[in-house]
């Protein structure tokens, strides 16, 4: 994780079998759910970028 310190603000990656959002060294690590499983019905992560701000939301 120290490779990204002071080099980025957000890293989206995946997949896990649950959503995880952790922060370390000023970087938000966002792990996405397993979209291919039979119990994941339309799960998504929507990312908004506006000026200098980035936000996201999970939904079904």
Phi, psi and omega in degrees: 000333181293343178297333183263351183302129182063014180241339176205170181248328185221139174231119175264132179210174178172170015238156171242182177261013173203161179282138177223131173233115180233153175237136179210127178061031180080007180249129174272124178255118185244112179259128184270158178290169175282104183285344184267355183285159183288340180268356178266099184258095176071030180289138179215164171234113180263130183249132178247131177236124181215111182061239179265002185256141173230131176222167182209162175213147174261149179201174179237000000 
